[in-house]
Amino acid sequence: MSVETEVKKVVESHGAELYDTEVANEDGHTIYRVYILKEGGVDLDLCADISRDLSPMLDVYPPVSGQYYLEVSSPGVERTLKKPEHFEKSVGEKVYLKLSSGDKVKGKLLGFEDGEVILETSHGKEHFPLNEVRKARTYFEW
C-alpha cells in the first residue's frame, strides 16, 4: 500500500484532485503537505474536510517517521511543477524554468511532449528536456 495512493483516494472522495505531496521541515517541525485542486477552486472547508478524513488513515500509515503536522491546501497560483502531469495541466500559463546550466527562462507553456517542456519565449518556440530543468514554477504578473 502506498500512502500517496491512499491519500489520492481520500482527496478524490471529496471531488478534488491530488496535485502533489511534500515533506518540509520548518522551524524544527516536520510538515506533511497535501496539495489539492478542484474545479471552481479550493476553500478552507474542503481542506478541513479532507484533513479530517486523512488524519485517521495517516495515524495508521504515517507518511514520515516521528511527529509531523498535516497541512492540506491549494498549490496556489504560483506553484511548483515537478511531474509531467503538472506541466500538462498548466499549458497556457506563464512558466519560469531554472536549468541545470544555470540559465533562467520565462515563457508561456505551450506543452509537454516526449519528455520536453515546450515554451514560447522571447526567442520563439523552445524545447527544454525535463531532465535539464532543475526548478519549474508557474508565475503570475500582477
N, C-alpha and C positions, 0 to 999 in steps of 0.2 A: 504494500500500500504506500503510495506517495502522498505526503502531506499536501503538496500543491494540488494534486488531483482531487483530494477530498475538499480542500478549500474552494476549488473551482466549482464543485458540486453545490456547496452551500451558497456561494455567490450567485450561481445560475438559478437556484431555487427562489431567489428574490427578483428574478427578471433582469439581473445585471450580468456583466461580463468581467471575468478576471483579466486585468491588464498585466499585472506583474506582482511579484512579492520581493521583498528585500529584508535583509537583516542589517541594522545600523547600530552603531554604538555612539551615544551622545551623552555627555556629562556623566560618564561612568555607568550608564544604563543601556541595556540591550533592548532594542525595539524591533519587533517583527511587524513589518508594514505590508498591508494588503491593499493594492491599488485596484479600484473598480471603475468601470464605465457603465453608463446606462443611457439609452435613447431618452432624450429630454433632460438629461442631467442627473447628477448625484447630489442628494441633500443629506443633511445631518441625520434625519430619521432613518434613511436607508442604511447609512453607515452604522448607526447604533443597532439596528435590527440584525445586520449581518455580523457585527461584532458579538452580539449576544448569542447568536447561533453558532458562531465559530468557537467561542470560549470553551464549552464542554468538550468538544472534539479535540481541541488543541491541548486540553488538560491531559487527555489520554495519549495523544500523539504529539508531543511538543515539537515545534519546528526548530528549536535550538536547545542546547543543554543549559541548565541553570535558569535563573529567574529572568523574565523578559516582560515587556509591555506590548500589548497588541494595539495596533492602530489600523483603522480601515478608513480610506479616503479616496478621493479622485486623484488621478495623477496630475491634474491641473492643465492649464492652457499651455504652459511651457513644461513639457515633460520629456524625460529621457527615452530615447529609442535604442533598444538593445536587440530585440528579436526581429526576424524578417516580418512577422505579422504586425509589429509596431510600425514599421516603415509602410507596409501595405495599407494600413488603416489611416495613415497620415498623408496620403497623396493629396496634393493641392495646398499643403501647408508650407510655411516658411521653416527651413531647417538650417541648423548650424552644425557643421562637422569639424572635428579636430582629427587630423590624420596622423598616422604613425610617423610620417615625415616631419611632423611639427606644423605643417600648413593648416590654416583655418579657412573654411569655405562656408559661404552662406548662399542660399538659393531656395527656389521653390521646388519642392519634392514632386517629381514627375512620375516616379515609380520605383519599384524594386523588382529586378528580374535577374535570373541566373546568378544570384549572389552579389549583385551590384546595386548600389544606390544611384539613382539617376536624378540629377538636379539640373534645373535651368538656372545658370549663374550669369554673371555679367559677361562671361566668355562664351555663352551659349549653352548647349546641352552637353553635360559632362557626366561620365560614369566613374564611380568610385567603388572598388571592391570592398565588401563589408569587412574582410579580414584586415584592411588597411585603415579602418575607421576606429580610432581609439575612443572617441566620445561623439554622441549624436543627440541632439535635442531639438524639439520644435521651439520656435520663439515667436513672440508677438510684438509688433511695433505699435507703441501707444500713440 
